[in-house]
Amino acid sequence: MTNDMEMRLKGYGLTTAEILYRMPDHQSLLQKFIWQHYDLAPEFPEMKSFLTFWKEKIEGPLHSVRYVHWKLISPTEWRALKGDFILH
């Protein structure tokens, strides 16, 4: 498994999803679940895979999903610098 820095350098960014779902025994009640993972925008294969798993394996039907995505570091933000900077 790759570490966070490798994921970010490959173009992955942190995705956070707020998932509202109905309680299995009380359909009128909503529960919130927060999911966070590195994912590729705009396709979001990791989030789609998790939501497919949820629909197939978890009893609480989905009500809504809100998500945000932020690329923490992209490959173009890295550059080589020459020299030293000395602080007292």
PyMOL commands that set and color helices and strands:
alter all, ss='L'
color gray80, all
select helices_A, chain A and resi 4-9+45-57+75-77
alter helices_A, ss='H'
color red, helices_A
select strands_A, chain A and resi 13-22+30-39+62-70
alter strands_A, ss='S'
color yellow, strands_A
deselect
rebuild
show_as cartoon
